[in-house]
Amino acid sequence: MKKLFLKTALYAALILLALEAAIRVLHLTKDYPSRYVDEFNVEKWVPNQTGMSVTGIRRQNFSEYKINGSGFNSYREFAPTHDKTEIALVGDSFIEGFHQHYYNSIGKKIEHKLPNVEVYEFGYAGYDFADQLHLIHAYKNMFDKIDHVVLGLKFENDLTRGEYSVVADRMRLESPLYQNLRKIKLIVYAQNSGFFDSASKLMRNMLSAFKKNTANTGNKKTSEEIQKTQLKYIENFKSLTKKYGYDKKRFTLLLNSNETPQVFLDYLESNNYSYIDFYGALNASKKPTTLIYDRHWNNHGRNLISELIFNRIKNQD
């Protein structure tokens, strides 16, 4: 029995090692860049990292990222001056662009149309409007030299808070435990393939059984609740722009009007906030504009976005 146990343990270890090697050789899971909070209290990636971003358990999307010296995924370093023309793209994972090779980003596509312009991409997964305005304020000396700033804005996600603070949940991913677990590619692959989902669901169900007031009232919000939430988000927008300032001459919002309440669009227009609405261009496209497994823009969608930004900048100049 002892021999059987030892052989079983040995074979199991060898199988796990073989699977780990196969996942690494075939690059079936993503490389995780490290993040940190800098001296200006800005959360971003640790500078000068490279790796491959992988989506799906069969490498449905495989792209290279490159974190520059400023801590953002970009093909170039950020060195604005008053003598050049620069555009800054600020936003979340849609601007960050881990779903496409860093050298074929939205910024690079814009530069192909505007060869004498430099485009800086300040994208970071999870950034909301508070993150973005805090970033611009923290790097004021840099942004004061940039001629045009485009800020991505999703109303339902990006205006949930009216003041900035570092998101603790994201920074917990940099704890020694998580960092060591990410080094084991087999665990990362199993997690991405949903291997642990059943156990997580069971745990959540067990915990929910101890909660009070578990009557099933449904998750659907009433129109009054929706309106209240919308007004709260608009107040958050006002609070953030008042605290950090907002240069209406240089700043432009990038949004989807189909997912933005009319009351907020009316507020923007009545208060002279310019915005680029990409809904019409993406909705009219006969070709898919997003990836097949999530809502991030594919290469065609990024081409359309870059075209919209190019047209706006060209008309402003």
PyMOL commands that set and color helices and strands:
alter all, ss='L'
color gray80, all
select helices_A, chain A and resi 2-26+93-96+102-104+106-113+129-138+140-143+155-158+168-174+176-183+185-192+197-208+223-244+257-259+262-270+279-284+299-316
alter helices_A, ss='H'
color red, helices_A
select strands_A, chain A and resi 35-37+43-45+50-55+61-66+85-91+117-123+148-152+251-255+275-277
alter strands_A, ss='S'
color yellow, strands_A
deselect
rebuild
show_as cartoon
